[in-house]
Amino acid sequence: MARVKRVDNSRKDHICGHGNHIIPKGDSYLTASPGFRARPKYRCLNHPFRPSELTTSLASEPLAALEAWSDAVGAGFDTHEDLEAAWQELGDALEQYRDSREEALDQWEHGNSQLEELRDTAQDALDEWESHSIETYDEDEPEDSDTEAWAEWDEERTNHLSEQVEEADGIASGIEV
């Protein structure tokens, strides 16, 4: 991963890579150069670099998926379907990462211990994700005219959704790629 450097007094204007706004001369900013001989990237202090932006390795995709998951949890889910879709996107990214690590290892005729370790880590991450499944809320909707029953049903559905988000986020926060 690239090292992030903080500059407290900019000598010239820079453009923030997140919001494409100008970081004026004299302001503090962050800079990093991910990759070999890469051009520096700049960020204002309000938009710090994320781990997926600081690497050029295969791990950038699952890191970005974990960040997207975290963003979705922070924004909240309206329905169980939204939660299931976000959880599945995370799983798809982890599976692609494991497959790409497996393909890289297959290129070595006599094996490669470092690639084996990376493949095993990717498999562990996928296994961790597969250990949890989102439970749907199966209670039947009440009849149209019963407003009190609708309120109770909606509260139970919302509580169930919150519990499922909390459980899934606990699993996702333990995933390392």
Number of C-alpha atoms within 10 A of each C-alpha: 15 15 11 17 12 16 13 11 12 16 12 10 12 19 16 21 16 14 11 12 12 13 19 16 13 13 16 16 24 21 20 20 19 19 14 8 7 9 10 11 19 24 25 24 14 11 14 16 19 11 14 19 17 18 18 14 11 15 21 18 20 25 22 17 20 25 16 15 21 16 11 15 16 9 9 14 17 11 13 20 12 13 21 19 11 19 23 15 15 23 22 15 19 27 19 16 24 25 15 16 22 18 13 15 20 14 10 10 7 8 11 13 10 10 17 16 13 19 22 16 17 26 20 17 24 23 15 16 21 11 9 14 13 16 12 15 14 7 9 7 10 15 9 8 8 9 11 10 14 15 12 12 16 14 12 14 18 17 12 16 22 16 13 21 20 13 14 20 17 11 16 20 11 11 20 15 22
